[in-house]
Amino acid sequence: MVALSRHLMVQQLPPQVLALIAERFRVLAEPARLRILNTLMVRERTVTELVEVTELNQANVSKHLSMLRAAGFVSRRKEGLFAYYSIADHTVAELCEIMCGRLELQLEQQAAVLDSRL
């Protein structure tokens, strides 16, 4: 098993491992899936609720949930006639926080550059 540190890769990763990592990032690279994940970070929801909140159509929401579920990012539980979806892998929230923090810093730096030019 390849040892990974929380903050850095401690050794060269084999191509197979890199391919698996890339696949997980590909799943996250779709704005509609990020919208669904962002909605589920608040609380679990049914497909109908996700359609209402995300303003995506039912077929798209179902397709994206299927991909997110296959990647292990979301889970589903049945209750009566309804299926409820929730975040299964909370590291996705950490990834989003890291990216949002980085974007915020980048915007602040760009604003500072623009202010210095005025």
PDB file as gemmi writes it, atoms N, CA and C in Angstrom:
CRYST1    1.000    1.000    1.000  90.00  90.00  90.00 P 1                      
ATOM      1  N   MET A   1       0.851  -1.184   0.000  1.00  0.00           N  
ATOM      2  CA  MET A   1       0.000   0.000   0.000  1.00  0.00           C  
ATOM      3  C   MET A   1       0.889   1.237   0.000  1.00  0.00           C  
ATOM      4  N   VAL A   2       0.544   2.210  -0.814  1.00  0.00           N  
ATOM      5  CA  VAL A   2       1.313   3.443  -0.911  1.00  0.00           C  
ATOM      6  C   VAL A   2       0.923   4.354   0.245  1.00  0.00           C  
ATOM      7  N   ALA A   3       1.920   4.846   0.980  1.00  0.00           N  
ATOM      8  CA  ALA A   3       1.648   5.725   2.110  1.00  0.00           C  
ATOM      9  C   ALA A   3       1.466   7.151   1.617  1.00  0.00           C  
ATOM     10  N   LEU A   4       0.366   7.789   2.048  1.00  0.00           N  
ATOM     11  CA  LEU A   4       0.099   9.175   1.690  1.00  0.00           C  
ATOM     12  C   LEU A   4      -0.005  10.003   2.958  1.00  0.00           C  
ATOM     13  N   SER A   5       0.642  11.137   2.974  1.00  0.00           N  
ATOM     14  CA  SER A   5       0.495  12.079   4.067  1.00  0.00           C  
ATOM     15  C   SER A   5      -0.769  12.888   3.818  1.00  0.00           C  
ATOM     16  N   ARG A   6      -1.320  13.481   4.855  1.00  0.00           N  
ATOM     17  CA  ARG A   6      -2.518  14.312   4.693  1.00  0.00           C  
ATOM     18  C   ARG A   6      -2.219  15.523   3.815  1.00  0.00           C  
ATOM     19  N   HIS A   7      -1.001  16.036   3.839  1.00  0.00           N  
ATOM     20  CA  HIS A   7      -0.699  17.270   3.117  1.00  0.00           C  
ATOM     21  C   HIS A   7       0.249  17.104   1.936  1.00  0.00           C  
ATOM     22  N   LEU A   8       0.924  15.988   1.832  1.00  0.00           N  
ATOM     23  CA  LEU A   8       1.791  15.804   0.675  1.00  0.00           C  
ATOM     24  C   LEU A   8       2.006  14.336   0.390  1.00  0.00           C  
ATOM     25  N   MET A   9       2.298  14.075  -0.853  1.00  0.00           N  
ATOM     26  CA  MET A   9       2.578  12.697  -1.243  1.00  0.00           C  
ATOM     27  C   MET A   9       4.020  12.395  -0.858  1.00  0.00           C  
ATOM     28  N   VAL A  10       4.221  11.349  -0.061  1.00  0.00           N  
ATOM     29  CA  VAL A  10       5.542  11.066   0.456  1.00  0.00           C  
ATOM     30  C   VAL A  10       6.399  10.239  -0.481  1.00  0.00           C  
ATOM     31  N   GLN A  11       5.802   9.675  -1.497  1.00  0.00           N  
ATOM     32  CA  GLN A  11       6.583   8.915  -2.457  1.00  0.00           C  
ATOM     33  C   GLN A  11       5.894   8.959  -3.814  1.00  0.00           C  
ATOM     34  N   GLN A  12       6.625   8.551  -4.835  1.00  0.00           N  
ATOM     35  CA  GLN A  12       6.054   8.500  -6.181  1.00  0.00           C  
ATOM     36  C   GLN A  12       4.861   7.568  -6.181  1.00  0.00           C  
ATOM     37  N   LEU A  13       3.762   8.038  -6.729  1.00  0.00           N  
ATOM     38  CA  LEU A  13       2.577   7.189  -6.815  1.00  0.00           C  
ATOM     39  C   LEU A  13       2.579   6.436  -8.138  1.00  0.00           C  
ATOM     40  N   PRO A  14       2.173   5.182  -8.096  1.00  0.00           N  
ATOM     41  CA  PRO A  14       2.103   4.411  -9.342  1.00  0.00           C  
ATOM     42  C   PRO A  14       1.040   4.993 -10.274  1.00  0.00           C  
ATOM     43  N   PRO A  15       1.207   4.813 -11.569  1.00  0.00           N  
ATOM     44  CA  PRO A  15       0.234   5.339 -12.532  1.00  0.00           C  
ATOM     45  C   PRO A  15      -1.202   4.895 -12.257  1.00  0.00           C  
ATOM     46  N   GLN A  16      -1.396   3.692 -11.762  1.00  0.00           N  
ATOM     47  CA  GLN A  16      -2.746   3.200 -11.477  1.00  0.00           C  
ATOM     48  C   GLN A  16      -3.408   4.035 -10.379  1.00  0.00           C  
ATOM     49  N   VAL A  17      -2.643   4.402  -9.362  1.00  0.00           N  
ATOM     50  CA  VAL A  17      -3.177   5.211  -8.270  1.00  0.00           C  
ATOM     51  C   VAL A  17      -3.484   6.612  -8.779  1.00  0.00           C  
ATOM     52  N   LEU A  18      -2.592   7.170  -9.586  1.00  0.00           N  
ATOM     53  CA  LEU A  18      -2.829   8.492 -10.154  1.00  0.00           C  
ATOM     54  C   LEU A  18      -4.072   8.499 -11.033  1.00  0.00           C  
ATOM     55  N   ALA A  19      -4.305   7.410 -11.757  1.00  0.00           N  
ATOM     56  CA  ALA A  19      -5.502   7.312 -12.592  1.00  0.00           C  
ATOM     57  C   ALA A  19      -6.769   7.304 -11.734  1.00  0.00           C  
ATOM     58  N   LEU A  20      -6.729   6.620 -10.608  1.00  0.00           N  
ATOM     59  CA  LEU A  20      -7.879   6.601  -9.702  1.00  0.00           C  
ATOM     60  C   LEU A  20      -8.145   7.987  -9.116  1.00  0.00           C  
ATOM     61  N   ILE A  21      -7.083   8.678  -8.743  1.00  0.00           N  
ATOM     62  CA  ILE A  21      -7.223  10.039  -8.210  1.00  0.00           C  
ATOM     63  C   ILE A  21      -7.803  10.960  -9.281  1.00  0.00           C  
ATOM     64  N   ALA A  22      -7.289  10.858 -10.501  1.00  0.00           N  
ATOM     65  CA  ALA A  22      -7.780  11.683 -11.603  1.00  0.00           C  
ATOM     66  C   ALA A  22      -9.261  11.423 -11.868  1.00  0.00           C  
ATOM     67  N   GLU A  23      -9.683  10.172 -11.765  1.00  0.00           N  
ATOM     68  CA  GLU A  23     -11.098   9.843 -11.985  1.00  0.00           C  
ATOM     69  C   GLU A  23     -11.990  10.512 -10.947  1.00  0.00           C  
ATOM     70  N   ARG A  24     -11.545  10.525  -9.710  1.00  0.00           N  
ATOM     71  CA  ARG A  24     -12.340  11.187  -8.662  1.00  0.00           C  
ATOM     72  C   ARG A  24     -12.442  12.690  -8.932  1.00  0.00           C  
ATOM     73  N   PHE A  25     -11.356  13.293  -9.391  1.00  0.00           N  
ATOM     74  CA  PHE A  25     -11.416  14.718  -9.730  1.00  0.00           C  
ATOM     75  C   PHE A  25     -12.301  14.958 -10.956  1.00  0.00           C  
ATOM     76  N   ARG A  26     -12.319  14.018 -11.907  1.00  0.00           N  
ATOM     77  CA  ARG A  26     -13.201  14.154 -13.081  1.00  0.00           C  
ATOM     78  C   ARG A  26     -14.666  14.181 -12.650  1.00  0.00           C  
ATOM     79  N   VAL A  27     -15.019  13.358 -11.687  1.00  0.00           N  
ATOM     80  CA  VAL A  27     -16.397  13.349 -11.189  1.00  0.00           C  
ATOM     81  C   VAL A  27     -16.743  14.712 -10.596  1.00  0.00           C  
ATOM     82  N   LEU A  28     -15.792  15.330  -9.931  1.00  0.00           N  
ATOM     83  CA  LEU A  28     -16.028  16.633  -9.304  1.00  0.00           C  
ATOM     84  C   LEU A  28     -15.917  17.806 -10.284  1.00  0.00           C  
ATOM     85  N   ALA A  29     -15.487  17.556 -11.492  1.00  0.00           N  
ATOM     86  CA  ALA A  29     -15.228  18.628 -12.456  1.00  0.00           C  
ATOM     87  C   ALA A  29     -16.486  19.127 -13.165  1.00  0.00           C  
ATOM     88  N   GLU A  30     -17.640  18.626 -12.817  1.00  0.00           N  
ATOM     89  CA  GLU A  30     -18.895  19.020 -13.463  1.00  0.00           C  
ATOM     90  C   GLU A  30     -19.670  19.976 -12.542  1.00  0.00           C  
ATOM     91  N   PRO A  31     -19.952  21.206 -13.006  1.00  0.00           N  
ATOM     92  CA  PRO A  31     -20.659  22.179 -12.160  1.00  0.00           C  
ATOM     93  C   PRO A  31     -21.996  21.672 -11.613  1.00  0.00           C  
ATOM     94  N   ALA A  32     -22.744  20.919 -12.386  1.00  0.00           N  
ATOM     95  CA  ALA A  32     -24.034  20.408 -11.894  1.00  0.00           C  
ATOM     96  C   ALA A  32     -23.829  19.458 -10.713  1.00  0.00           C  
ATOM     97  N   ARG A  33     -22.798  18.621 -10.780  1.00  0.00           N  
ATOM     98  CA  ARG A  33     -22.529  17.715  -9.660  1.00  0.00           C  
ATOM     99  C   ARG A  33     -22.078  18.495  -8.435  1.00  0.00           C  
ATOM    100  N   LEU A  34     -21.307  19.548  -8.646  1.00  0.00           N  
ATOM    101  CA  LEU A  34     -20.895  20.385  -7.515  1.00  0.00           C  
ATOM    102  C   LEU A  34     -22.106  21.079  -6.888  1.00  0.00           C  
ATOM    103  N   ARG A  35     -23.055  21.483  -7.724  1.00  0.00           N  
ATOM    104  CA  ARG A  35     -24.274  22.112  -7.207  1.00  0.00           C  
ATOM    105  C   ARG A  35     -25.052  21.116  -6.345  1.00  0.00           C  
ATOM    106  N   ILE A  36     -25.137  19.883  -6.806  1.00  0.00           N  
ATOM    107  CA  ILE A  36     -25.822  18.839  -6.030  1.00  0.00           C  
ATOM    108  C   ILE A  36     -25.094  18.582  -4.715  1.00  0.00           C  
ATOM    109  N   LEU A  37     -23.782  18.437  -4.777  1.00  0.00           N  
ATOM    110  CA  LEU A  37     -22.999  18.208  -3.553  1.00  0.00           C  
ATOM    111  C   LEU A  37     -23.150  19.366  -2.583  1.00  0.00           C  
ATOM    112  N   ASN A  38     -23.103  20.588  -3.096  1.00  0.00           N  
ATOM    113  CA  ASN A  38     -23.248  21.770  -2.249  1.00  0.00           C  
ATOM    114  C   ASN A  38     -24.600  21.764  -1.540  1.00  0.00           C  
ATOM    115  N   THR A  39     -25.635  21.360  -2.244  1.00  0.00           N  
ATOM    116  CA  THR A  39     -26.971  21.272  -1.664  1.00  0.00           C  
ATOM    117  C   THR A  39     -27.037  20.181  -0.597  1.00  0.00           C  
ATOM    118  N   LEU A  40     -26.403  19.059  -0.864  1.00  0.00           N  
ATOM    119  CA  LEU A  40     -26.423  17.954   0.091  1.00  0.00           C  
ATOM    120  C   LEU A  40     -25.569  18.220   1.323  1.00  0.00           C  
ATOM    121  N   MET A  41     -24.642  19.166   1.236  1.00  0.00           N  
ATOM    122  CA  MET A  41     -23.827  19.495   2.409  1.00  0.00           C  
ATOM    123  C   MET A  41     -24.669  20.141   3.497  1.00  0.00           C  
ATOM    124  N   VAL A  42     -25.803  20.717   3.118  1.00  0.00           N  
ATOM    125  CA  VAL A  42     -26.708  21.333   4.092  1.00  0.00           C  
ATOM    126  C   VAL A  42     -27.490  20.246   4.829  1.00  0.00           C  
ATOM    127  N   ARG A  43     -28.072  19.317   4.046  1.00  0.00           N  
ATOM    128  CA  ARG A  43     -28.828  18.192   4.628  1.00  0.00           C  
ATOM    129  C   ARG A  43     -29.180  17.207   3.529  1.00  0.00           C  
ATOM    130  N   GLU A  44     -29.602  16.016   3.934  1.00  0.00           N  
ATOM    131  CA  GLU A  44     -30.001  15.016   2.942  1.00  0.00           C  
ATOM    132  C   GLU A  44     -31.262  15.485   2.232  1.00  0.00           C  
ATOM    133  N   ARG A  45     -31.421  15.001   0.997  1.00  0.00           N  
ATOM    134  CA  ARG A  45     -32.564  15.431   0.188  1.00  0.00           C  
ATOM    135  C   ARG A  45     -33.026  14.303  -0.727  1.00  0.00           C  
ATOM    136  N   THR A  46     -34.273  14.415  -1.173  1.00  0.00           N  
ATOM    137  CA  THR A  46     -34.800  13.506  -2.186  1.00  0.00           C  
ATOM    138  C   THR A  46     -34.444  14.075  -3.559  1.00  0.00           C  
ATOM    139  N   VAL A  47     -34.643  13.280  -4.596  1.00  0.00           N  
ATOM    140  CA  VAL A  47     -34.395  13.756  -5.957  1.00  0.00           C  
ATOM    141  C   VAL A  47     -35.289  14.961  -6.245  1.00  0.00           C  
ATOM    142  N   THR A  48     -36.549  14.889  -5.836  1.00  0.00           N  
ATOM    143  CA  THR A  48     -37.480  15.997  -6.069  1.00  0.00           C  
ATOM    144  C   THR A  48     -36.974  17.281  -5.416  1.00  0.00           C  
ATOM    145  N   GLU A  49     -36.488  17.174  -4.191  1.00  0.00           N  
ATOM    146  CA  GLU A  49     -35.943  18.356  -3.508  1.00  0.00           C  
ATOM    147  C   GLU A  49     -34.705  18.880  -4.231  1.00  0.00           C  
ATOM    148  N   LEU A  50     -33.844  17.964  -4.684  1.00  0.00           N  
ATOM    149  CA  LEU A  50     -32.641  18.382  -5.412  1.00  0.00           C  
ATOM    150  C   LEU A  50     -33.001  19.082  -6.711  1.00  0.00           C  
ATOM    151  N   VAL A  51     -34.023  18.601  -7.408  1.00  0.00           N  
ATOM    152  CA  VAL A  51     -34.489  19.244  -8.643  1.00  0.00           C  
ATOM    153  C   VAL A  51     -34.938  20.674  -8.331  1.00  0.00           C  
ATOM    154  N   GLU A  52     -35.710  20.845  -7.260  1.00  0.00           N  
ATOM    155  CA  GLU A  52     -36.208  22.173  -6.888  1.00  0.00           C  
ATOM    156  C   GLU A  52     -35.069  23.129  -6.532  1.00  0.00           C  
ATOM    157  N   VAL A  53     -34.148  22.666  -5.706  1.00  0.00           N  
ATOM    158  CA  VAL A  53     -33.075  23.542  -5.220  1.00  0.00           C  
ATOM    159  C   VAL A  53     -32.050  23.856  -6.306  1.00  0.00           C  
ATOM    160  N   THR A  54     -31.668  22.847  -7.083  1.00  0.00           N  
ATOM    161  CA  THR A  54     -30.607  23.049  -8.079  1.00  0.00           C  
ATOM    162  C   THR A  54     -31.122  23.597  -9.406  1.00  0.00           C  
ATOM    163  N   GLU A  55     -32.442  23.492  -9.623  1.00  0.00           N  
ATOM    164  CA  GLU A  55     -33.069  23.911 -10.879  1.00  0.00           C  
ATOM    165  C   GLU A  55     -32.583  23.101 -12.079  1.00  0.00           C  
ATOM    166  N   LEU A  56     -32.089  21.898 -11.817  1.00  0.00           N  
ATOM    167  CA  LEU A  56     -31.740  20.947 -12.876  1.00  0.00           C  
ATOM    168  C   LEU A  56     -32.965  20.074 -13.112  1.00  0.00           C  
ATOM    169  N   ASN A  57     -33.059  19.451 -14.292  1.00  0.00           N  
ATOM    170  CA  ASN A  57     -34.210  18.575 -14.508  1.00  0.00           C  
ATOM    171  C   ASN A  57     -33.972  17.222 -13.836  1.00  0.00           C  
ATOM    172  N   GLN A  58     -35.051  16.484 -13.665  1.00  0.00           N  
ATOM    173  CA  GLN A  58     -35.006  15.224 -12.910  1.00  0.00           C  
ATOM    174  C   GLN A  58     -34.047  14.217 -13.536  1.00  0.00           C  
ATOM    175  N   ALA A  59     -34.030  14.132 -14.867  1.00  0.00           N  
ATOM    176  CA  ALA A  59     -33.136  13.170 -15.526  1.00  0.00           C  
ATOM    177  C   ALA A  59     -31.675  13.511 -15.250  1.00  0.00           C  
ATOM    178  N   ASN A  60     -31.327  14.804 -15.301  1.00  0.00           N  
ATOM    179  CA  ASN A  60     -29.947  15.216 -15.025  1.00  0.00           C  
ATOM    180  C   ASN A  60     -29.562  14.950 -13.577  1.00  0.00           C  
ATOM    181  N   VAL A  61     -30.452  15.286 -12.656  1.00  0.00           N  
ATOM    182  CA  VAL A  61     -30.162  15.058 -11.241  1.00  0.00           C  
ATOM    183  C   VAL A  61     -29.926  13.567 -10.998  1.00  0.00           C  
ATOM    184  N   SER A  62     -30.789  12.732 -11.551  1.00  0.00           N  
ATOM    185  CA  SER A  62     -30.638  11.282 -11.367  1.00  0.00           C  
ATOM    186  C   SER A  62     -29.327  10.780 -11.957  1.00  0.00           C  
ATOM    187  N   LYS A  63     -28.986  11.258 -13.148  1.00  0.00           N  
ATOM    188  CA  LYS A  63     -27.732  10.839 -13.806  1.00  0.00           C  
ATOM    189  C   LYS A  63     -26.522  11.241 -12.960  1.00  0.00           C  
ATOM    190  N   HIS A  64     -26.524  12.488 -12.484  1.00  0.00           N  
ATOM    191  CA  HIS A  64     -25.392  12.964 -11.688  1.00  0.00           C  
ATOM    192  C   HIS A  64     -25.320  12.255 -10.338  1.00  0.00           C  
ATOM    193  N   LEU A  65     -26.464  11.999  -9.720  1.00  0.00           N  
ATOM    194  CA  LEU A  65     -26.463  11.256  -8.453  1.00  0.00           C  
ATOM    195  C   LEU A  65     -25.898   9.859  -8.639  1.00  0.00           C  
ATOM    196  N   SER A  66     -26.206   9.249  -9.759  1.00  0.00           N  
ATOM    197  CA  SER A  66     -25.676   7.918 -10.053  1.00  0.00           C  
ATOM    198  C   SER A  66     -24.150   7.948 -10.128  1.00  0.00           C  
ATOM    199  N   MET A  67     -23.604   8.949 -10.801  1.00  0.00           N  
ATOM    200  CA  MET A  67     -22.147   9.077 -10.904  1.00  0.00           C  
ATOM    201  C   MET A  67     -21.520   9.379  -9.545  1.00  0.00           C  
ATOM    202  N   LEU A  68     -22.143  10.280  -8.785  1.00  0.00           N  
ATOM    203  CA  LEU A  68     -21.621  10.633  -7.465  1.00  0.00           C  
ATOM    204  C   LEU A  68     -21.681   9.429  -6.523  1.00  0.00           C  
ATOM    205  N   ARG A  69     -22.722   8.645  -6.655  1.00  0.00           N  
ATOM    206  CA  ARG A  69     -22.854   7.453  -5.825  1.00  0.00           C  
ATOM    207  C   ARG A  69     -21.822   6.398  -6.205  1.00  0.00           C  
ATOM    208  N   ALA A  70     -21.604   6.205  -7.501  1.00  0.00           N  
ATOM    209  CA  ALA A  70     -20.610   5.232  -7.966  1.00  0.00           C  
ATOM    210  C   ALA A  70     -19.208   5.614  -7.492  1.00  0.00           C  
ATOM    211  N   ALA A  71     -18.947   6.915  -7.390  1.00  0.00           N  
ATOM    212  CA  ALA A  71     -17.640   7.385  -6.920  1.00  0.00           C  
ATOM    213  C   ALA A  71     -17.534   7.367  -5.398  1.00  0.00           C  
ATOM    214  N   GLY A  72     -18.652   7.102  -4.718  1.00  0.00           N  
ATOM    215  CA  GLY A  72     -18.632   7.051  -3.251  1.00  0.00           C  
ATOM    216  C   GLY A  72     -18.789   8.393  -2.571  1.00  0.00           C  
ATOM    217  N   PHE A  73     -19.160   9.427  -3.325  1.00  0.00           N  
ATOM    218  CA  PHE A  73     -19.326  10.753  -2.734  1.00  0.00           C  
ATOM    219  C   PHE A  73     -20.667  10.911  -2.027  1.00  0.00           C  
ATOM    220  N   VAL A  74     -21.704  10.232  -2.518  1.00  0.00           N  
ATOM    221  CA  VAL A  74     -23.023  10.307  -1.892  1.00  0.00           C  
ATOM    222  C   VAL A  74     -23.538   8.909  -1.598  1.00  0.00           C  
ATOM    223  N   SER A  75     -24.469   8.857  -0.656  1.00  0.00           N  
ATOM    224  CA  SER A  75     -25.128   7.596  -0.333  1.00  0.00           C  
ATOM    225  C   SER A  75     -26.637   7.794  -0.457  1.00  0.00           C  
ATOM    226  N   ARG A  76     -27.342   6.682  -0.521  1.00  0.00           N  
ATOM    227  CA  ARG A  76     -28.796   6.724  -0.673  1.00  0.00           C  
ATOM    228  C   ARG A  76     -29.417   5.811   0.358  1.00  0.00           C  
ATOM    229  N   ARG A  77     -30.506   6.282   0.941  1.00  0.00           N  
ATOM    230  CA  ARG A  77     -31.280   5.419   1.833  1.00  0.00           C  
ATOM    231  C   ARG A  77     -32.744   5.518   1.427  1.00  0.00           C  
ATOM    232  N   LYS A  78     -33.406   4.387   1.463  1.00  0.00           N  
ATOM    233  CA  LYS A  78     -34.836   4.323   1.096  1.00  0.00           C  
ATOM    234  C   LYS A  78     -35.681   4.449   2.358  1.00  0.00           C  
ATOM    235  N   GLU A  79     -36.729   5.242   2.243  1.00  0.00           N  
ATOM    236  CA  GLU A  79     -37.711   5.350   3.316  1.00  0.00           C  
ATOM    237  C   GLU A  79     -39.084   5.418   2.658  1.00  0.00           C  
ATOM    238  N   GLY A  80     -39.810   4.333   2.722  1.00  0.00           N  
ATOM    239  CA  GLY A  80     -41.106   4.270   2.042  1.00  0.00           C  
ATOM    240  C   GLY A  80     -40.915   4.398   0.540  1.00  0.00           C  
ATOM    241  N   LEU A  81     -41.600   5.339  -0.061  1.00  0.00           N  
ATOM    242  CA  LEU A  81     -41.513   5.556  -1.501  1.00  0.00           C  
ATOM    243  C   LEU A  81     -40.352   6.453  -1.898  1.00  0.00           C  
ATOM    244  N   PHE A  82     -39.688   7.034  -0.920  1.00  0.00           N  
ATOM    245  CA  PHE A  82     -38.660   8.032  -1.212  1.00  0.00           C  
ATOM    246  C   PHE A  82     -37.249   7.499  -1.006  1.00  0.00           C  
ATOM    247  N   ALA A  83     -36.344   8.002  -1.823  1.00  0.00           N  
ATOM    248  CA  ALA A  83     -34.908   7.745  -1.656  1.00  0.00           C  
ATOM    249  C   ALA A  83     -34.276   9.058  -1.222  1.00  0.00           C  
ATOM    250  N   TYR A  84     -33.531   9.023  -0.145  1.00  0.00           N  
ATOM    251  CA  TYR A  84     -32.858  10.206   0.381  1.00  0.00           C  
ATOM    252  C   TYR A  84     -31.366  10.098   0.103  1.00  0.00           C  
ATOM    253  N   TYR A  85     -30.807  11.164  -0.418  1.00  0.00           N  
ATOM    254  CA  TYR A  85     -29.379  11.211  -0.740  1.00  0.00           C  
ATOM    255  C   TYR A  85     -28.681  12.106   0.259  1.00  0.00           C  
ATOM    256  N   SER A  86     -27.461  11.716   0.619  1.00  0.00           N  
ATOM    257  CA  SER A  86     -26.655  12.502   1.554  1.00  0.00           C  
ATOM    258  C   SER A  86     -25.180  12.337   1.196  1.00  0.00           C  
ATOM    259  N   ILE A  87     -24.364  13.189   1.783  1.00  0.00           N  
ATOM    260  CA  ILE A  87     -22.916  13.118   1.571  1.00  0.00           C  
ATOM    261  C   ILE A  87     -22.396  11.862   2.269  1.00  0.00           C  
ATOM    262  N   ALA A  88     -21.673  11.040   1.541  1.00  0.00           N  
ATOM    263  CA  ALA A  88     -21.090   9.820   2.104  1.00  0.00           C  
ATOM    264  C   ALA A  88     -19.618  10.022   2.427  1.00  0.00           C  
ATOM    265  N   ASP A  89     -18.951  10.850   1.647  1.00  0.00           N  
ATOM    266  CA  ASP A  89     -17.516  11.090   1.811  1.00  0.00           C  
ATOM    267  C   ASP A  89     -17.323  12.563   2.168  1.00  0.00           C  
ATOM    268  N   HIS A  90     -17.145  12.824   3.446  1.00  0.00           N  
ATOM    269  CA  HIS A  90     -17.063  14.217   3.901  1.00  0.00           C  
ATOM    270  C   HIS A  90     -15.753  14.901   3.521  1.00  0.00           C  
ATOM    271  N   THR A  91     -14.816  14.153   2.966  1.00  0.00           N  
ATOM    272  CA  THR A  91     -13.602  14.815   2.475  1.00  0.00           C  
ATOM    273  C   THR A  91     -13.911  15.691   1.274  1.00  0.00           C  
ATOM    274  N   VAL A  92     -15.040  15.440   0.598  1.00  0.00           N  
ATOM    275  CA  VAL A  92     -15.424  16.297  -0.523  1.00  0.00           C  
ATOM    276  C   VAL A  92     -15.690  17.717  -0.026  1.00  0.00           C  
ATOM    277  N   ALA A  93     -16.236  17.854   1.168  1.00  0.00           N  
ATOM    278  CA  ALA A  93     -16.452  19.183   1.750  1.00  0.00           C  
ATOM    279  C   ALA A  93     -15.111  19.859   2.031  1.00  0.00           C  
ATOM    280  N   GLU A  94     -14.139  19.093   2.495  1.00  0.00           N  
ATOM    281  CA  GLU A  94     -12.805  19.645   2.738  1.00  0.00           C  
ATOM    282  C   GLU A  94     -12.180  20.132   1.434  1.00  0.00           C  
ATOM    283  N   LEU A  95     -12.324  19.343   0.368  1.00  0.00           N  
ATOM    284  CA  LEU A  95     -11.796  19.756  -0.939  1.00  0.00           C  
ATOM    285  C   LEU A  95     -12.444  21.056  -1.398  1.00  0.00           C  
ATOM    286  N   CYS A  96     -13.748  21.155  -1.224  1.00  0.00           N  
ATOM    287  CA  CYS A  96     -14.462  22.374  -1.625  1.00  0.00           C  
ATOM    288  C   CYS A  96     -14.013  23.574  -0.794  1.00  0.00           C  
ATOM    289  N   GLU A  97     -13.815  23.373   0.502  1.00  0.00           N  
ATOM    290  CA  GLU A  97     -13.337  24.455   1.365  1.00  0.00           C  
ATOM    291  C   GLU A  97     -11.943  24.923   0.943  1.00  0.00           C  
ATOM    292  N   ILE A  98     -11.075  23.980   0.618  1.00  0.00           N  
ATOM    293  CA  ILE A  98      -9.724  24.324   0.160  1.00  0.00           C  
ATOM    294  C   ILE A  98      -9.806  25.147  -1.115  1.00  0.00           C  
ATOM    295  N   MET A  99     -10.617  24.691  -2.071  1.00  0.00           N  
ATOM    296  CA  MET A  99     -10.724  25.393  -3.342  1.00  0.00           C  
ATOM    297  C   MET A  99     -11.370  26.766  -3.164  1.00  0.00           C  
ATOM    298  N   CYS A 100     -12.420  26.848  -2.367  1.00  0.00           N  
ATOM    299  CA  CYS A 100     -13.070  28.143  -2.133  1.00  0.00           C  
ATOM    300  C   CYS A 100     -12.111  29.117  -1.448  1.00  0.00           C  
ATOM    301  N   GLY A 101     -11.339  28.619  -0.492  1.00  0.00           N  
ATOM    302  CA  GLY A 101     -10.351  29.465   0.168  1.00  0.00           C  
ATOM    303  C   GLY A 101      -9.299  29.963  -0.803  1.00  0.00           C  
ATOM    304  N   ARG A 102      -8.864  29.085  -1.681  1.00  0.00           N  
ATOM    305  CA  ARG A 102      -7.861  29.466  -2.688  1.00  0.00           C  
ATOM    306  C   ARG A 102      -8.428  30.497  -3.658  1.00  0.00           C  
ATOM    307  N   LEU A 103      -9.675  30.311  -4.096  1.00  0.00           N  
ATOM    308  CA  LEU A 103     -10.314  31.271  -4.998  1.00  0.00           C  
ATOM    309  C   LEU A 103     -10.494  32.629  -4.326  1.00  0.00           C  
ATOM    310  N   GLU A 104     -10.867  32.606  -3.054  1.00  0.00           N  
ATOM    311  CA  GLU A 104     -11.040  33.849  -2.302  1.00  0.00           C  
ATOM    312  C   GLU A 104      -9.715  34.609  -2.217  1.00  0.00           C  
ATOM    313  N   LEU A 105      -8.639  33.899  -1.920  1.00  0.00           N  
ATOM    314  CA  LEU A 105      -7.315  34.516  -1.854  1.00  0.00           C  
ATOM    315  C   LEU A 105      -6.919  35.097  -3.201  1.00  0.00           C  
ATOM    316  N   GLN A 106      -7.175  34.351  -4.253  1.00  0.00           N  
ATOM    317  CA  GLN A 106      -6.842  34.799  -5.604  1.00  0.00           C  
ATOM    318  C   GLN A 106      -7.618  36.068  -5.962  1.00  0.00           C  
ATOM    319  N   LEU A 107      -8.906  36.118  -5.616  1.00  0.00           N  
ATOM    320  CA  LEU A 107      -9.721  37.305  -5.890  1.00  0.00           C  
ATOM    321  C   LEU A 107      -9.230  38.509  -5.096  1.00  0.00           C  
ATOM    322  N   GLU A 108      -8.851  38.279  -3.849  1.00  0.00           N  
ATOM    323  CA  GLU A 108      -8.307  39.368  -3.023  1.00  0.00           C  
ATOM    324  C   GLU A 108      -7.023  39.913  -3.626  1.00  0.00           C  
ATOM    325  N   GLN A 109      -6.162  39.013  -4.105  1.00  0.00           N  
ATOM    326  CA  GLN A 109      -4.910  39.445  -4.725  1.00  0.00           C  
ATOM    327  C   GLN A 109      -5.175  40.230  -6.006  1.00  0.00           C  
ATOM    328  N   GLN A 110      -6.118  39.781  -6.803  1.00  0.00           N  
ATOM    329  CA  GLN A 110      -6.451  40.502  -8.027  1.00  0.00           C  
ATOM    330  C   GLN A 110      -7.054  41.867  -7.722  1.00  0.00           C  
ATOM    331  N   ALA A 111      -7.901  41.931  -6.699  1.00  0.00           N  
ATOM    332  CA  ALA A 111      -8.489  43.211  -6.298  1.00  0.00           C  
ATOM    333  C   ALA A 111      -7.410  44.165  -5.817  1.00  0.00           C  
ATOM    334  N   ALA A 112      -6.432  43.660  -5.073  1.00  0.00           N  
ATOM    335  CA  ALA A 112      -5.340  44.499  -4.581  1.00  0.00           C  
ATOM    336  C   ALA A 112      -4.526  45.057  -5.751  1.00  0.00           C  
ATOM    337  N   VAL A 113      -4.292  44.236  -6.744  1.00  0.00           N  
ATOM    338  CA  VAL A 113      -3.544  44.687  -7.923  1.00  0.00           C  
ATOM    339  C   VAL A 113      -4.336  45.773  -8.635  1.00  0.00           C  
ATOM    340  N   LEU A 114      -5.621  45.575  -8.805  1.00  0.00           N  
ATOM    341  CA  LEU A 114      -6.455  46.578  -9.475  1.00  0.00           C  
ATOM    342  C   LEU A 114      -6.507  47.875  -8.683  1.00  0.00           C  
ATOM    343  N   ASP A 115      -6.641  47.771  -7.351  1.00  0.00           N  
ATOM    344  CA  ASP A 115      -6.673  48.969  -6.498  1.00  0.00           C  
ATOM    345  C   ASP A 115      -5.358  49.737  -6.584  1.00  0.00           C  
ATOM    346  N   SER A 116      -4.252  49.026  -6.673  1.00  0.00           N  
ATOM    347  CA  SER A 116      -2.944  49.698  -6.716  1.00  0.00           C  
ATOM    348  C   SER A 116      -2.740  50.429  -8.050  1.00  0.00           C  
ATOM    349  N   ARG A 117      -3.469  50.030  -9.075  1.00  0.00           N  
ATOM    350  CA  ARG A 117      -3.344  50.661 -10.374  1.00  0.00           C  
ATOM    351  C   ARG A 117      -4.231  51.897 -10.503  1.00  0.00           C  
ATOM    352  N   LEU A 118      -5.171  52.071  -9.606  1.00  0.00           N  
ATOM    353  CA  LEU A 118      -6.093  53.212  -9.686  1.00  0.00           C  
ATOM    354  C   LEU A 118      -5.565  54.429  -8.996  1.00  0.00           C  
TER     355      LEU A 118                                                      
END                                                                             
